[in-house]
């Protein structure tokens, strides 16, 4: 099972709840890479039960994702088990 759940959408057309679900990913970086031009995103860490929200990230989102992955994931992990 993958660790991170991605929810995203547009400010003018929110679907709400699971209708904003975009998939599950092994890393935060994979979540960010899968985004298009959505206005907002939330990432749920299903292990730590913590939500990361787009409006709380300052600076480069890609750099933030890489740093978070390095902090959360084992160095040799290619997939969360």
N, C-alpha and C positions, 0 to 999 in steps of 0.2 A: 504494500500500500504506500502511496506517495504521501508526503508529510504536509505539504502546503496547499491550501485551497485558495483559489483566486476568485474574487468577485469584482466586477467592474461595470461601468456604464457611463451614460451621458447625463449631464445635469437636467436637460430638458425632457429626457425619456427614461426615467428610472423605472425598472420593472419591479423591483422589490424582492427581498428574500432570495430564495433559490433561483429565481428567474434571472438574477444577475450573476449566477455562478458560471465561471468560464473554464473550470477544470482544476485538476490536481497535478502538482508538480513536485519533483524531488528537491528543488532548490528555490530560493527566493529569486535568484538570477533568472531561472527558467520562467518564473511567473512574469517578471518584468519584460523579458524578451518576447513573450507571447502577446503583450499588449499592443493594441493598435493606437488609435488617437482618442481613446476614451478620456472623459473629463476627470474621472476619479477611479480609484481602485482600493480594495481592502484585501489583505493577505492574512489568512488564518493559519497559524502554526498549530497543527492538531496534536502535537506532543506537549508543547508548553502551554497550550490553550491561551494563546496571546494573539491579538489582532494588530497588524501594522497597517496604518492608513496613509494614503498618498498625501493628504494635506499636512501631515506631521513630519515629512521628509524635507530637509533643507539641503540645497546643493544638488549634486549629480545623483540621480536615482540609481543609475548603474553602479556607481562607486559605493553607494549605501548598500545595495544588494550584495555586492561582492564582500564587503566588510561583514555584513550580517551572516552570510553563508560561512565565512571563515570562523566566526564566533560560535555558531550553532552546530555545525556539522563536523564529524570526525574528518581528519585530513585524508584518509584513504577511502572515504565513502563515495561511491558513485550513485548509490540509491539508498534511501531511507528504508530500513527494514522493520 
